[in-house]
Amino acid sequence: MTDEQTGVPIQAAARLVGVSVGQLDIWAGTGVVRPSQTASLYSLTDLRKLRAVKRLLDAGVSMDHVREGMSRGLLWDMADQVPD
């Protein structure tokens, strides 16, 4: 099975990322990270994206900048620049 063929429910995804289910719903509704499986199953790739988004937001990066970075394919580079 590939990464995209498995998924975790939204409740587990929220717990793993450290945000509420409501926050994941908001992020999905605004197109930040939508579940790639179904309306409520997140793949491992989705979880990696969600963690990167949360890391950037926690570091004070605005959601607009996060979205712009994602649209330009820079999400991983941006997240890697955030100090631990």
Secondary structure as GFF3:
##gff-version 3
##sequence-region A 1 84
A	DSSP	three_ten_helix	3	5	.	.	.	ID=ss1
A	DSSP	beta_strand	8	9	.	.	.	ID=ss2
A	DSSP	alpha_helix	10	17	.	.	.	ID=ss3
A	DSSP	alpha_helix	21	29	.	.	.	ID=ss4
A	DSSP	beta_strand	41	42	.	.	.	ID=ss5
A	DSSP	alpha_helix	44	58	.	.	.	ID=ss6
A	DSSP	alpha_helix	63	71	.	.	.	ID=ss7
A	DSSP	alpha_helix	75	80	.	.	.	ID=ss8
###
